[in-house]
């Protein structure tokens, strides 16, 4: 099993020091974040989770980020959940909360594993 790099989880420009983790907002634009000087905290955390999710599940895309389709014009999906050693992230089906027909809840499940000692 493999371990994930900082760049796979947070974007190609992600770096860390002993005290800081630096994530460029521009690296998160491919998952829908529009970088501004005052993004809301929930926008940032969702963008980080969606960026991480790309390594586990998603749709294959070409170099222009256009989905690759099969002969029936359906997007080709991938599931790499079993590749990574200590982390598993996957999208759970959309859910419409009772009494809130105008909202769709999209859910991401995160499993974190540790080594037995």
N, C-alpha and C positions, 0 to 999 in steps of 0.2 A: 504494500500500500504506500501511497505517496503522501507527502505533506504539502500544504498550500504555501505559496509565496505571498509576501505582503502585496505584491503587485497584482496577483490574481484576485485577491479579496478586495483591494481598495483602489486599484487603478495603476496604470503604468508609471505614474509619477510619485507613487507613495514611497515615503522614506521614514526611517525612525532613528532617533538618537536615544540616549539613555533616559531622557526626560520627555520626549515628544514623539507623537505619531502625526505625520503630516500627510493629509489627503487633499489632493487638488480637486476642487469642485468640478473643474472642466473634465476630469476623468469620469465623472458621474453623469455627464450630460447624455451619454448613450442609453442610459436607463431612465431618462425622462426628467432629470433635474435641470432646471434653468438656473445657472449660477447668478446670484445677485449678492450685493453687499449685506443683505439681511434675510437670507433664507430662514424659514422657520425650522426649529429643531426637528419636528416630525418629518419635514421634507428631507432633511439630511439623513436621518436614520433610515428612512424607507429607501432612499437612493443607495446607501451603503449596503443594506440587505439585498436589494435587487442586483447590485453589482456582484455580491458574493454568490447569489443564487445562480448567476450565469455559469459558474463552474460546476454546478450540480445538475441542473435541469434547464431546458430551454429549447429554442428552435435554432437549427443551423442557419447561418446567414452567410452571404458572400462578403467580399471586401467593402461593399457599399452599405452593409447592414440590412440588406434585403433578404427576406426569408427564402431559403432554398426549398422548392416543392417537389413532390413526387409526381408520377404520371397522372394522378387524379387532381393535381393542383393543391394538395394538402401540404402544409408546412411539415418538414422532416424534423422530428423532435429528438433530443438526446437526453439520456439519464445517466449521469456519471456519479450517482450517489455512493457507489461502492468503491470508488477509486481512492478516496481520501481516508486517512488513518484516524483522525481524532474529531472530525466534524462532519455532520450531515445536515444539509438544508434542502427542503423541498417545498413546493407550492401545494397547499391544500385547496380543494375546490372552493369556488366562490360561494358565499353564504349571504342570504338576505335575512337580516334580523327581523323577528316578529314585530309587526307594527311599524316597520320602517321600510316600506316598499320602495322608497326613493333612494335607498342606499344599498350598495353591494359591498360586503366585507370580503376583502382578499386576504388570505391567511398564508403565512410562511411558518413552517415548523422547523425548529433548530434542535438538533441533537448534538451534544458535546460529550465526548468520551475521554476517559482517562486510562492510563496503563495501570494494570494491577501491579502492586509491588510485593 
